[in-house]
Amino acid sequence: MEYNPLNPEIQANPYPAYAELRREHPATWVESLQAWAISRYEDVDRAIRNPQIFSSAGWLSQALGDLQLVPEVPWMIETDPRDHSRLRKLVSKAFTPKMVAQLEPHVRAIAGELLAKCRNAGEIDFVRDFSGVFPVIVIAEMLGVEPERRADFRRWSDSFVRATNRPSDETERKAIRSTNAEMREYFERAIADRRKHPREDLLTALVRAEEESQTLNSHEVLAMAILILLGGNETTMNLLSNTLLVLHQQPEDMAKVRDNRTMIPKLIEEALRYDSPVQVVFRGTTQAVDIADKEIPAGAPVLIMLGSANRDPEKFPDPDRFDLTRDASEHLAFGFGTHYCLGAQLARLEARVAMEELLSTSRSFIHSQPADRLGCDTRPKKSAAQI
């Protein structure tokens, strides 16, 4: 099998290719990306549980190349312990279950305000008018960003996602570099402002971590702020959009959840398994390792295929069926261990609140259509909804 994840047909629906990979080529060389790919649940689980063998070091900077935003330092998600632990400890305080739970009233108010605008508009584009806006507002307010810059945040986030998909068109690359420079300039000014005028926000907390204990340097503050923005937007937008799309496709499930809101947490976990917001993460081997009777050499780039693992029938029976009654708690959509998604609890809160508010509306969603997946990320399902 000549697997090419950049093929438009595979991007539109990767799951048939994943099934063939798991059956016939669970560890395979992907020529188009010059990397190995592993696709079975047991192998993916092993890889993300063992950062000493499957290292995160440098993968994002390598992927971005000259589109890198903060080349002076590695991103937290491309570091291994102990650097990763040092960086994560500082920002994790804002994402503990207790801190996230305290955000619920405000998160619900944001969702309600957006949905009120949607009701007045009638038919909407769900990504443009809700799922692509809602997480931007939540994370922007946590960082202390001015409301008038929210549209810029969305634009910057979209541009960064395009960068991770390694565009070859030089006109597009030039536009991405320009947008990246704009984002960096904004955050550099905002960080300088917090040094002079501290506020009660997450950006100030990052600056204080640098000033008080030298735990972060100035470039790490910049990289962390940008990472929080990007990580807090794209994946949650995809989760919300994917969940709404599958409810449209299975109206009987929409009726069940509408009648019984206690099912919403199970709905979210099954949506995370069924159509993972992030399909692939990257690692590099620190030593030779045997996977599915293939020896992957030391120093090899590896695609860890979360989306495929979550559809593995050896782990999840009848995996291509969306099942509200399934125990999907062992899905790998948020990773595991050292690199378990820092914002997982916030994403779950946003998804639960959004679904509760959406399902409280008096009209049904009338139509939706999927958008393409680009590169390693599941692109959101662009849904039109009648509110």
C-alpha positions as CSV (number, residue, x, y, z in Angstrom):
1,M,0.0,0.0,0.0
2,E,1.4,3.4,-1.0
3,Y,-0.1,5.6,1.8
4,N,0.0,9.3,1.2
5,P,-1.8,11.4,3.9
6,L,-1.5,14.4,1.6
7,N,-3.8,12.8,-0.9
8,P,-7.1,14.9,-1.0
9,E,-9.3,11.8,-0.9
10,I,-7.5,10.5,2.2
11,Q,-7.7,14.0,3.8
12,A,-11.4,14.1,3.2
13,N,-11.9,10.6,4.9
14,P,-8.8,9.0,6.3
15,Y,-10.5,6.1,8.0
16,P,-10.6,3.5,5.2
17,A,-6.9,4.0,4.7
18,Y,-6.3,3.7,8.4
19,A,-8.2,0.4,8.4
20,E,-6.0,-1.0,5.6
21,L,-2.8,0.2,7.4
22,R,-3.8,-1.5,10.6
23,R,-4.6,-4.8,8.8
24,E,-1.7,-4.9,6.3
25,H,0.9,-2.3,7.2
26,P,0.7,-1.4,10.9
27,A,4.2,0.0,10.7
28,T,5.1,1.5,7.4
29,W,7.4,4.1,5.7
30,V,5.5,7.1,4.3
31,E,7.5,8.4,1.4
32,S,5.6,11.7,1.0
33,L,6.5,12.8,4.6
34,Q,9.7,10.9,4.9
35,A,8.6,9.3,8.1
36,W,7.3,6.0,9.6
37,A,3.7,5.7,10.5
38,I,2.2,3.4,13.2
39,S,-1.5,2.9,13.3
40,R,-2.6,0.2,15.8
41,Y,-3.9,1.1,19.2
42,E,-1.4,-1.0,21.1
43,D,1.5,0.5,19.2
44,V,0.3,4.1,19.4
45,D,-0.4,3.7,23.1
46,R,3.1,2.3,23.6
47,A,4.7,5.2,21.8
48,I,2.9,8.0,23.7
49,R,3.6,6.2,27.0
50,N,7.3,6.0,26.3
51,P,8.8,9.5,25.6
52,Q,12.3,8.1,26.4
53,I,12.1,6.1,23.2
54,F,9.6,8.2,21.2
55,S,10.9,11.7,21.7
56,S,9.0,14.9,21.1
57,A,12.2,17.0,20.7
58,G,12.2,19.4,17.8
59,W,9.4,17.9,15.7
60,L,7.3,21.1,15.4
61,S,10.3,23.4,14.6
62,Q,11.4,20.9,12.0
63,A,7.9,20.8,10.4
64,L,7.5,24.5,10.4
65,G,11.0,25.4,9.0
66,D,11.2,29.0,8.0
67,L,7.5,29.4,9.1
68,Q,8.6,29.0,12.8
69,L,7.1,31.7,15.1
70,V,9.7,31.6,17.9
71,P,12.8,30.0,16.6
72,E,14.8,31.0,19.6
73,V,13.4,28.3,21.9
74,P,11.6,24.9,21.5
75,W,7.8,24.8,22.0
76,M,6.7,23.0,25.2
77,I,5.0,20.3,23.0
78,E,8.3,19.5,21.4
79,T,10.3,19.1,24.6
80,D,11.0,16.0,26.7
81,P,11.3,15.8,30.5
82,R,12.8,17.6,32.4
83,D,12.4,20.7,30.2
84,H,8.8,19.7,29.5
85,S,8.0,19.2,33.1
86,R,9.5,22.6,34.0
87,L,7.4,24.4,31.4
88,R,4.2,22.5,32.0
89,K,4.2,23.0,35.7
90,L,4.0,26.7,35.3
91,V,1.0,26.9,33.1
92,S,-0.8,23.8,34.4
93,K,-2.1,25.7,37.4
94,A,-4.5,27.6,35.2
95,F,-6.0,24.3,33.8
96,T,-6.5,22.2,37.0
97,P,-10.0,20.7,37.3
98,K,-10.8,23.1,40.1
99,M,-9.7,26.2,38.1
100,V,-11.6,25.0,35.0
101,A,-14.8,24.3,37.0
102,Q,-14.7,27.9,38.2
103,L,-14.8,29.1,34.6
104,E,-18.1,27.4,33.9
105,P,-20.5,30.3,34.6
106,H,-18.5,32.6,32.4
107,V,-18.0,30.0,29.7
108,R,-21.8,29.4,29.7
109,A,-22.4,33.2,29.4
110,I,-20.1,33.4,26.4
111,A,-21.9,30.5,24.7
112,G,-25.3,32.0,25.4
113,E,-24.3,35.4,24.0
114,L,-23.0,33.8,20.8
115,L,-26.2,31.6,20.4
116,A,-28.4,34.6,20.9
117,K,-26.7,36.3,17.9
118,C,-27.1,33.0,15.9
119,R,-30.8,32.9,16.7
120,N,-31.3,36.4,15.3
121,A,-29.4,35.4,12.1
122,G,-31.5,32.3,11.4
123,E,-29.3,30.0,9.3
124,I,-25.7,30.1,10.2
125,D,-22.3,28.6,9.3
126,F,-21.6,26.7,12.6
127,V,-17.8,27.0,12.3
128,R,-17.7,30.7,11.3
129,D,-20.4,31.8,13.8
130,F,-20.0,29.5,16.8
131,S,-17.4,26.7,17.0
132,G,-14.6,28.9,15.5
133,V,-15.4,31.8,17.7
134,F,-16.4,30.3,21.1
135,P,-13.0,28.8,22.1
136,V,-11.2,31.9,20.8
137,I,-13.1,34.1,23.2
138,V,-12.6,31.8,26.2
139,I,-8.8,31.5,25.7
140,A,-8.4,35.1,24.7
141,E,-10.1,36.2,27.9
142,M,-7.9,33.9,30.0
143,L,-4.8,35.5,28.4
144,G,-6.2,39.0,28.9
145,V,-6.6,39.8,25.2
146,E,-8.7,42.8,24.2
147,P,-12.1,41.9,22.7
148,E,-11.4,43.8,19.6
149,R,-8.5,41.5,18.8
150,R,-10.5,38.3,18.8
151,A,-10.9,38.2,15.0
152,D,-7.1,38.6,14.7
153,F,-6.7,35.6,17.0
154,R,-8.9,33.5,14.8
155,R,-7.0,34.6,11.7
156,W,-3.6,33.9,13.4
157,S,-4.7,30.5,14.5
158,D,-5.9,29.5,11.1
159,S,-2.7,30.7,9.5
160,F,-0.6,28.6,12.0
161,V,-2.6,25.5,11.1
162,R,-1.9,26.1,7.4
163,A,1.8,26.4,8.3
164,T,1.8,22.9,10.0
165,N,0.5,21.4,6.8
166,R,3.7,22.4,5.0
167,P,2.4,24.4,2.1
168,S,4.7,24.5,-0.9
169,D,3.1,27.5,-2.7
170,E,5.4,30.4,-2.0
171,T,2.6,33.0,-2.1
172,E,0.9,31.2,0.7
173,R,4.1,30.8,2.6
174,K,4.8,34.5,2.3
175,A,1.3,35.3,3.6
176,I,1.8,32.9,6.6
177,R,5.2,34.5,7.4
178,S,3.5,37.9,7.4
179,T,0.7,36.7,9.7
180,N,3.1,35.0,12.0
181,A,5.1,38.2,12.3
182,E,2.0,40.1,13.1
183,M,1.1,37.6,15.9
184,R,4.5,37.7,17.4
185,E,4.6,41.5,17.4
186,Y,1.2,41.6,19.2
187,F,2.4,39.2,21.9
188,E,5.7,41.0,22.4
189,R,3.9,44.2,22.9
190,A,1.4,42.6,25.3
191,I,4.2,41.0,27.3
192,A,6.0,44.3,27.6
193,D,2.7,45.9,28.8
194,R,2.2,43.2,31.5
195,R,5.7,44.0,32.9
196,K,4.7,47.6,33.4
197,H,1.0,47.1,34.1
198,P,0.3,43.6,35.6
199,R,-3.3,42.3,35.4
200,E,-5.1,39.3,36.8
201,D,-4.7,37.2,33.6
202,L,-2.7,34.2,32.4
203,L,-0.2,36.3,30.4
204,T,0.7,38.3,33.6
205,A,1.2,35.0,35.4
206,L,3.7,33.9,32.7
207,V,5.6,37.1,33.0
208,R,5.7,36.8,36.8
209,A,7.1,33.3,36.4
210,E,10.0,34.8,34.4
211,E,10.6,37.8,36.6
212,E,10.3,36.2,40.1
213,S,12.1,32.9,39.7
214,Q,13.7,32.9,36.2
215,T,11.8,29.7,35.5
216,L,10.9,31.0,32.1
217,N,13.1,33.2,29.9
218,S,11.5,35.9,27.7
219,H,11.4,33.8,24.6
220,E,9.7,31.0,26.5
221,V,7.1,33.4,27.8
222,L,6.4,34.4,24.2
223,A,6.3,30.8,22.9
224,M,4.0,29.7,25.8
225,A,1.5,32.5,25.2
226,I,1.3,31.7,21.5
227,L,1.0,28.0,22.2
228,I,-1.9,28.5,24.7
229,L,-3.7,30.6,22.1
230,L,-3.3,28.0,19.3
231,G,-3.9,24.9,21.4
232,G,-7.0,26.4,23.0
233,N,-8.7,27.2,19.7
234,E,-8.2,24.6,16.9
235,T,-8.8,21.4,18.8
236,T,-11.9,22.6,20.6
237,M,-13.3,24.0,17.4
238,N,-12.9,20.6,15.8
239,L,-14.4,18.8,18.7
240,L,-17.5,21.0,18.7
241,S,-17.9,20.8,14.9
242,N,-17.4,17.0,14.7
243,T,-19.8,16.4,17.5
244,L,-22.6,18.5,15.9
245,L,-22.0,16.8,12.6
246,V,-22.4,13.3,13.9
247,L,-25.6,14.4,15.7
248,H,-26.9,15.7,12.4
249,Q,-26.0,12.4,10.8
250,Q,-27.7,10.4,13.6
251,P,-30.8,12.3,14.5
252,E,-31.9,9.5,16.8
253,D,-28.9,10.2,19.0
254,M,-29.6,13.9,18.9
255,A,-33.1,13.2,20.2
256,K,-31.7,11.0,23.0
257,V,-29.3,13.6,24.2
258,R,-31.8,16.4,23.9
259,D,-34.2,14.4,26.1
260,N,-31.4,13.3,28.5
261,R,-28.7,15.9,29.1
262,T,-26.8,13.5,31.4
263,M,-25.7,11.7,28.3
264,I,-23.7,14.7,27.1
265,P,-20.4,13.7,28.7
266,K,-20.6,10.2,27.0
267,L,-21.5,12.0,23.8
268,I,-18.3,14.1,24.0
269,E,-16.0,11.1,24.8
270,E,-17.4,9.1,22.0
271,A,-17.0,12.1,19.6
272,L,-13.4,12.4,20.7
273,R,-12.8,8.7,19.9
274,Y,-14.9,8.6,16.7
275,D,-13.3,11.6,15.0
276,S,-10.3,12.8,16.9
277,P,-9.8,16.6,16.8
278,V,-6.1,15.9,16.2
279,Q,-5.4,12.9,14.0
280,V,-1.6,12.6,14.2
281,V,1.3,13.7,16.5
282,F,4.9,13.4,15.6
283,R,7.8,11.8,17.5
284,G,11.4,10.8,16.8
285,T,13.0,7.5,17.9
286,T,15.9,7.7,20.3
287,Q,16.9,4.1,19.7
288,A,16.0,1.3,17.3
289,V,12.6,-0.1,18.1
290,D,10.5,-3.1,16.8
291,I,6.9,-2.3,15.9
292,A,4.7,-4.9,14.2
293,D,7.7,-6.9,13.0
294,K,9.4,-3.9,11.5
295,E,12.6,-2.3,12.9
296,I,12.3,1.4,13.0
297,P,15.8,2.8,13.3
298,A,17.1,5.3,15.8
299,G,16.7,8.9,14.8
300,A,13.6,8.2,12.6
301,P,10.6,10.5,12.5
302,V,7.4,8.7,13.4
303,L,3.7,9.6,12.7
304,I,1.7,8.5,15.8
305,M,-1.7,8.1,14.3
306,L,-4.2,8.9,17.1
307,G,-7.2,8.9,14.7
308,S,-6.4,5.4,13.6
309,A,-5.8,4.0,17.1
310,N,-9.2,5.2,18.1
311,R,-10.8,3.2,15.3
312,D,-8.9,0.0,16.0
313,P,-11.4,-2.9,16.3
314,E,-9.0,-4.7,18.6
315,K,-9.7,-2.0,21.2
316,F,-13.1,-0.7,20.3
317,P,-15.6,-3.2,18.8
318,D,-17.4,-2.0,15.7
319,P,-15.3,1.1,15.8
320,D,-16.7,2.8,12.7
321,R,-20.1,3.0,14.4
322,F,-20.8,6.0,16.6
323,D,-22.3,4.5,19.8
324,L,-23.6,6.7,22.6
325,T,-23.6,3.7,25.0
326,R,-19.9,2.8,24.4
327,D,-17.3,3.2,27.1
328,A,-14.8,5.3,25.1
329,S,-12.8,6.4,28.2
330,E,-9.6,4.8,26.9
331,H,-9.5,6.8,23.7
332,L,-6.2,8.5,22.9
333,A,-7.6,11.8,21.5
334,F,-5.8,13.8,24.2
335,G,-2.7,11.7,24.2
336,F,-1.3,10.2,27.5
337,G,1.2,10.9,30.2
338,T,3.9,13.5,29.8
339,H,2.2,15.1,26.8
340,Y,-1.4,14.5,27.8
341,C,-3.3,17.6,26.5
342,L,-3.0,20.4,29.0
343,G,-6.3,21.9,28.0
344,A,-8.3,18.6,28.0
345,Q,-10.5,19.6,30.9
346,L,-11.2,23.0,29.5
347,A,-12.1,21.4,26.1
348,R,-14.5,19.0,27.8
349,L,-16.1,21.9,29.7
350,E,-16.5,24.0,26.6
351,A,-17.9,21.1,24.7
352,R,-20.4,20.1,27.4
353,V,-21.6,23.7,27.9
354,A,-21.8,24.3,24.2
355,M,-23.9,21.1,23.7
356,E,-26.1,21.9,26.6
357,E,-26.8,25.3,25.3
358,L,-27.2,24.2,21.7
359,L,-29.6,21.4,22.6
360,S,-31.7,23.8,24.6
361,T,-32.7,25.6,21.4
362,S,-36.1,25.2,20.0
363,R,-35.3,24.4,16.4
364,S,-33.3,21.5,14.9
365,F,-30.1,21.7,12.9
366,I,-31.1,21.4,9.3
367,H,-28.0,20.6,7.3
368,S,-24.2,20.3,7.4
369,Q,-21.3,19.3,5.3
370,P,-17.8,18.1,6.1
371,A,-14.8,20.2,5.3
372,D,-11.4,18.7,4.2
373,R,-8.8,17.5,6.6
374,L,-5.5,19.2,5.9
375,G,-2.2,17.4,6.7
376,C,-2.1,15.9,10.2
377,D,-5.1,17.8,11.6
378,T,-8.8,17.0,11.4
379,R,-10.3,20.0,9.8
380,P,-13.6,21.1,11.4
381,K,-16.9,20.1,9.9
382,K,-18.5,23.2,8.5
383,S,-22.1,23.0,9.6
384,A,-25.0,25.2,8.8
385,A,-27.5,25.2,11.6
386,Q,-31.0,26.5,12.2
387,I,-31.2,27.9,15.8
